[in-house]
């Protein structure tokens, strides 16, 4: 906070406050009030430091910064009140959630003027000491006048500005104090930092069945994950409604952070600040400048607000991001140009979790076919034009409860299919039901492939991909007695363009493994690390995948009669699981990216000591690696076509028809 210290006389008739020009870190104190005791000593004057002396009848400020100039005083109107300092009874406390910025002194007061409509109302006096701070205060009053036509929404979703105190000091400079509403002791950030934030917020908002209907729910209580999801829906929907209210009036907030957001226990709404830093979509007027320039400015400013909302949502769901060191990694991942759709793969690594089952935030984002990750990726999209708007976010499945019927877009259906396949592959329990479900979801994804042209593949395919699953055979260590016990680690496929002048692509298969030594390998996984690398060159061309017709023959011999043929894939599509596909007619073929191998694979293997000196052991290790990994990852020439690709997932088919499912891996040296 900008308020460094307060001193009061024994009779509480006056006090002194010292404010520094910069922000100070505030530590959350469980009691919401910080009381001052005794009288402060004389403070030595330094550049950039001011001393504030206040009594019940006057307010004087002396500042030795000569470059601060006077700010004109606003004229009083029906919606903006000009107060005097004698209208308030200054309290001896400052709430920790009212942290001031540089050039501000913040303290609380009660309106003591019996003739005022705000009599006995607790307010916040925000003394603005610098030119920049005073500009923010005047801007908040301008915004109030602009939004007065829909004053009810303004009061519901913003911190209400009541008026100001303006007077001339003895030095001739103007002083300006903004008077705005008081909405509790904590900002939203301070609420979330509490160990018991969830039950406390539920009690503050007085959640009942009537209130949760605002998010399409009809239940209260339940497991902690369900309660937290319900609370996040309430908070995010309130935030989006408030921000959309600003956007619909040609304003961008530009300063959406957890520290600037408060929760009012009176009307149970989110307050998005005093709107002192709002910016107009049009610099001069709606008619000023070109139409294209105004639209670009509007789009960029809305996109900036949506990105800030994405950061706020991420912190609300994933409490680990409240740690500045973890959040810096999270933000660095995005600023380096990585696609936000890969956030799950990245966060599982930096949160040191191989599965989402032990983290409530990850479970929330994984629910409803990964709808939370989808919304987060749209809020944080790299291109501003791709970011979701407030109205579209309000109808997103993640923010709509089970009582609301939401018709998902084809993009959300694709995302849900991929997320479900990814979650099943993480369970590592590949019984027949799981294998059938994975094959079913992969086939659906191929039918809904959004990028079928080779030029789209040339843009999306380059990168590093981690294999999740193969529909081919799976051979492990359990029921075999191999000569060398090998534990397979991550298997990556790295794709890069050889030249921008042609469609040649370089494929590199990296297989990490560990050779376990000794008989206690089921319990002791230590051993000798190794790596197998396979390189190959492919050319990319357009192609089609045909669905061959199967023959019906009761005699056991092959028949070519046309009356006894049927299409196996359309027959499968008539099943109950496939009824929701968007195809009116079942296709006989689908467009694919054809991969043509043009070079013999180059295979290299590195093995740690002492196995590297034993040729027979190295041969046995190589044979065991070939046995466990999919054949296509060792012999890349068996990859024949790509059937699905987007910014997150990739499906490639082998020569034997098996499908390999990959996810884009961003956690490497470039992403750290």
Phi, psi and omega in degrees: 000156178283346182273117185267324183196152180228137174234135182237147174283159182304330182269006181056032180272336179206165176208163176240142177227140178248128178237136178265162183285347181242168179284147174246146178289138181249138177257132184291123178253131186302312171294135187284358184240138176251111184263148178252137182235138177081187183244137182288153175284171179292131181263136178285131182285134176227159177300136179084004182242133181237157178243127181253125177242129185227140171228179183290346183242347183210159178222119182236140179228129178243126182223137184260022176266110188285342185276351178284125181254166183288151179248132180301153183268137177289144173281141181289139177229183181291342183248344179239122185258135173265115183264167167244157181296333180288351179281356187235150168252110184285131181275162183264034182208157177223124180289145185291336181280000181256039183304127181271160176268184176297136180082019180229146169236125186244133174207164185256156181205167175237135180290120183255356179284116183292339180274354182276142176294346179260020184305132180070013178271135177279131183227175176243129175259118182248098182283120184258114191258341181250167180297318180295317179296319179294327176295321177297319180295316179293326178295322178299323178289322177297319180296319178302316180293327181286327183263011187292339180295327177242064189293331181297314178293324178300314180292330183284324191240005175227160177285112190295130175265119181274323183171211186205164171238124182223132179203164179265138179272175181296335180276358179094353179275148179277146174247147185221125178233125179271135179249116181223172187291156177252124184232057177093171188272339187244146164279172181298328178296317180293325176299313185290341179278353178285145179292331180247041187296325184293306178295329180292317178291324177298321178288322180296318181274357178050056184293130174219183183296330180290319183287324182285348175294343178294341179245018176077026180242160178224019180232155172232162182074207181095190179300157183300323181295318179294321179294319180293320177298318179297319179293319180295323176298317179298312183294315183292322180294320177296318178298315182295322178295317179295317180290322177296326176300319177292314182298323180291344177254019175075026182235146172244138184290312176070358184217045181276110177216160180299329182290337183262004184248134180234156178247124180269121177286350182281300180260359176059044178238157174277132177255122187267031174098184183268002174061036179278346181246018179294149181235145178280146175295329181248127188299312181253301181204163178302338180266354182277140180076179180281157180296319181296319180296319178295320179293321178296318179296317179299313181297318181295320182288321176295318179298323178296316178298319181293325177294320176297321177296326176297318177296320180294318179296318180299319180289326179292323183278312183257100183296337180297334181287351173291340175286122184303325181292321178289320181293328178295323176293319179299314181289324179296323177302320182281320182292340178278002176092006178290146182288130180297342178293345178265013184299323183297314179299322181287315185290329176300331180277314184285339174272003176057047178228131175274349180216155181270001189293336183261007183235121183296320180297317178294325177296321179297315181291332180281343183293159178054049176063036177072030183296326180297318178295324180295314179296319180297321179293328178285325178291328185253018183307143183297316179273127180304327181292342182268354183284146184285152177270170181297317182294319178292324178294326180293337178259010179287142182304331182294328183262007179245127182288177185293341181279348181261130178273111181250128177271108184287149176284167179296331178293319178291326177296315177301315181299317181296320178297314180295319180295320179293317177299320179296316180295320178296319181294335180285341183286338179056031174241091190261065170282177182300317179299318179294319181295320179295318179295317180297316178298321179297315181292323179295319178296321176296317178300320180296324178292330182259022182302119183280347185233098183254345182276147180301326181294328175292321179293323179295334178276320188266331187291320180302136181146188181250124184241138177253131182286134178257319188198152174230134179282358176283199183286152178236120181236121180249204184256352195294310188255019181237164177235073182288162179291328177230131178275114184241127176255116182281132177265222178284139177243118184245149172239114181256125182242133178217152179278132179288318180206147177283353182273346180219185184258020180285139181231142176259123179253130177231121178261120179247119182243113176266140182209170178222129177268115183271129184255137177104169182274347183268029185296331178297335182250335181244108184265011178286155180172206184258125181277149178211171181212136178242132182230133180233131181241144177202159179245134179234155169249139184257128178222162176283143180205181178224145176258117182269140174263106187289152179272136178267153181262138172261119183215112181278344182273350179092354178257157182285130181239143180248014181293135183291334183285346184249017178259150173212156182274116185294319184290314174302327177296322177294324182292339179284354179290169185297325184292336188258006188292337184271006178292146186280008183270127176280327176236141183283127183286145175274346178204160179229144178290140180222169173261111184280131181254120181247114180286133184241358180218158174285138182297141176254117186248129174228146179224135175243139185221138182286167178287142010263000184291338182293340181267356183250110184295320181295318178296318179298321178295318179295321178296315179300318179295321180290323176297317178298328181289322188273324183278157175302142183304324183293335180280341175266319177249090186296338180294347179276356172281123188246330182200151173260128186249344178206137175206140168213194183290349186241320188235157181216137175234126177235136179261143177266176183293334179270005177093351180288149182252139175248123180259126181239155168237144181292129181257119180250358182267081175221195185299331182284339187257353183284000000 
